[in-house]
Amino acid sequence: MNKKVLVVVGIIWGLVVVTGIAYFQMKKSSEQINIVELDKKENMIVEEGKVEKITLYTLSDKGDRLIKKEDEIPQYIKSKDKIRKITQLSIENLWKNKVLKTSQVEIGNIFITGDMAYIDVDANMLELKSENRKNLLAIYSIVNSVTEIGNIQKIKFLIDGREEEEGSFSKVYTRNTNI
């Protein structure tokens, strides 16, 4: 065999080995990232099995008024974790009442400043953007449920991290049980 052929074959095998090692390292590092995210979410609960009672506001069967409903959620350390859970339950109720087309509304960051909470949701909530009675009741089902926890008086919704300039999500909401 020729020396040139042996050198070319050696270089090709070297590239195959380096590419294989890089591939398996990237695959292994992406698995570790996913594990870290799952662990982070489970640290939100105070203690396994401890629950607390909350009041949720849901739409009536006709969709013309809000009704109070008692529910239980896990006990959380931080207020924003509790707000996230209450918001999730409210969104699921809106989906069950066919106000939202999906219950898969991603809740991003929740910021609390004083007595105001900023709740960042994804664009699936834009179904409630037009200002009509049913959408207003749907928004107040979330607002009234979150403000039940006591230290939050005002809610501002952000869509994908941004404030809306018009429609239902351009406003700051305060509790309104007479709607």
N, C-alpha and C positions, 0 to 999 in steps of 0.2 A: 504494500500500500504506500501511497504517496504521503509525504509529510504534510503537505498542504491540506489534503483531505482529512487527515487526523486532526489538524488544528481547527478546521471548520466544524467538524463533528463535535470536538471538545467545546467550542464556543457555543454551539447550539444547545448542547446538554447543560452547559452552565446557565444559559438564559432560561431554560425550562425549570431548572432547580430554583433559581432566584424568583421567577414568576410564581411558582408554586408556593414558596415560603411566604411571599408577600400576600398572596390570596388568602392563605389560611390565617395569617395574622390579622388581616382586615376583617375576616369573618368572625374571628374570636373577639376582637375589640367591639364589634357591633352588638354581639350577644351580651357583653358586659354592660353596655349602655342601657339596654332594655331592662336588665335586672335592676339597675340602680333606680330607674323611674318607677318600677313597680313597688320597690321597697319604700320609696319616699311617700307614696300615696297611703300605704298602710300605717304609717306612723302618725296619721292624723287622729286616730281614735284614742281617747284617754285610756280606757280599760275595756278589754273584751267583755261583752255582755252588759255593760252599763248603758242604759238608755235614758232619754228624757222626753217628756211630753211637749209637743208643740201644737200650735193652732195654725192650720192651713186654710186659706180662702180658695174655694173652687167655684167654678161656674155651675149654676143650676142646670138641670137637664134641658130646660128650654134655652139656656144661654142668655137669660135676660137679667140675672142678678147674681150676686156672690153669696155663697153660704159658707158658714164656718164648719170646719171638720177637725177633729182631734186626731193626732197621729204621733208616732214615736220614731225617734231617730237616735243613732248612737251619740254618746256624749263626746263632745269635741273639746280640745284644749283652747283653740283659737276661735274667735268670733267669725273670722272669714271662712273657716272650714264649715261652721254651722250655717252660714249664709249660703255657701255653695250647695250644701245638701238640701236646704229648704228650696232654693231656686231649682235644683234638679227635680225635686218632687213636684213643684208647681208646674214646670214644663211638661212633665209626664202627664199630669192631670189635664193640661191644655191639649195634649195630643189625644188623650182618651176621650175628651169632649169634642174632638175633631175641629179644634180651632187652629192647631198647628198640623201640618202634613207629616211631620216627623218628630219623634221624641229625642232624636240624636242631635240636640243643640249643644255644641261644645261651649263650656263655660271656661273662659280664660282666667286672667287675673282678677282678683277682687281687691280693691283698694278702699281703706277706711280712713277718712279724715274727719275727726270730730264726730259729729252725729250723722255724717253722710257716707254712704257706701257707693262706690262705683263698681258696677258689675259688667264685665266685658264678656259679651256673647258673640257667637259667630253669625254669619249672614242668614242662617235659617230663620232667625227671629224677625227678619225684615218682612215676613208675612203679616206682622202686626203693625207695620209702619203707617198704613193709611188710618186716618182718624175717624173711626166709627165706633158706635157703642160697644159692639162685641169685642173689638180689639182693645178698647179702653178698659173694659171689664177684665180681659185677659191680663193686661199689664198690671192692673190693680190687684189681681189675684197674687201676683208675685210680690208687689210692693207691700201690700197689707200683711202677707205671710212673713216677709223678712222683718218688717218693723215691729212685729209681735215680740221679737226677742228683747226689746227694751232700749238698748243703747243706740240704735239706728233710727233716725227720724226722716231722712231724705235718701232717695235712691236716684242715681243717674245711670242709664244704660249706655254702654259703649258698644259699637258694632265693629268687630275685628280690631279693637284697640283705638277706634276713632269716634269722635262725637259726631252725630248726625246734625245736619243744619236745618232740616225740616222734617215734619211728620211726628209721629208719636215719640220717637226716641231723641228728639231735640230738647225735651223738657226734663226738669228735675221734678220727681214725684214725691209727695208726702202722703202719709196714711189717709185714706178716705174710705170709711166703712159704710157711708150713706150713698154710695154710687148706684 
